[in-house]
């Protein structure tokens, strides 16, 4: 179920479908008000000076709009965007081929920039700072360096792991921004806009119901909207009401908090199987049939954000809110979040 509905990552087919739903201008972008204001000032100032925008690093969990913002920056500057990703740039020559094809003011978007190979990253430093590229031709004593002048481009990097970016690379970005999870009102507005584009008859209370279960992530909200639309067309009159949304999401095993069956299995293991005792990550992963990396990186962050799970030196512990969600009474020594 996670791979189908509640994963914040996009598969290739979904990524292509998202293109039609992405906002193209800053005025169309919903949520992240402080970030929007900062970008508006930067973009307006750059256009008034007739210069390229400073390099921008966008950080945050998957599905919050980093790629959309890169496209918005390019559209607002009336520039061309060249997208690529860190793992795709295996050699310095790959980076050189892209950079030498850019024009003045173009936007180079590198997704998962923290996964750039070291040799490629070091080649990127002079390109970002001095707009030049040093290429080594040949090997051994006959090797020589050619310096190429590059157009003044804008690099927009996106990362889900800010801590994995080296200091020298991070320092070369003129603007570093972190995207936060969205509140329900913003998600409902995003859903209403997507429904208009998709031709879905979405009522206000239906949008609110889907937004509540979308884990604060627009990508998940749009994905749930499509599944609820399918349910409404097959088992209802085609309109997405609150009642239809609840019935559809119950069928797809997405509860009121946006938890899926694996999330609930983790809480069930902590609350019932281990009766509120602290549990090691490896033991918890075995209990729910997932790898430790999946539990730690995919499931735990949202459970902690909801105040349902706490990491302690002794292990993972369910909070009183987790026991309440599972319909159980919490032990007196259960951790209480302030």
PyMOL commands that set and color helices and strands:
alter all, ss='L'
color gray80, all
select helices_A, chain A and resi 2-6+12-21+26-28+33-49+66-76+86-88+92-99+113-115+118-129+140-142+162-164+167-171+184-198+204-212+218-235+242-251+261-273+281-288+292-305+320-325
alter helices_A, ss='H'
color red, helices_A
select strands_A, chain A and resi 56-59+81-85+107-111+132-137+144-149+154-159+175-178+201-202+239-240+309-312+315-318
alter strands_A, ss='S'
color yellow, strands_A
deselect
rebuild
show_as cartoon
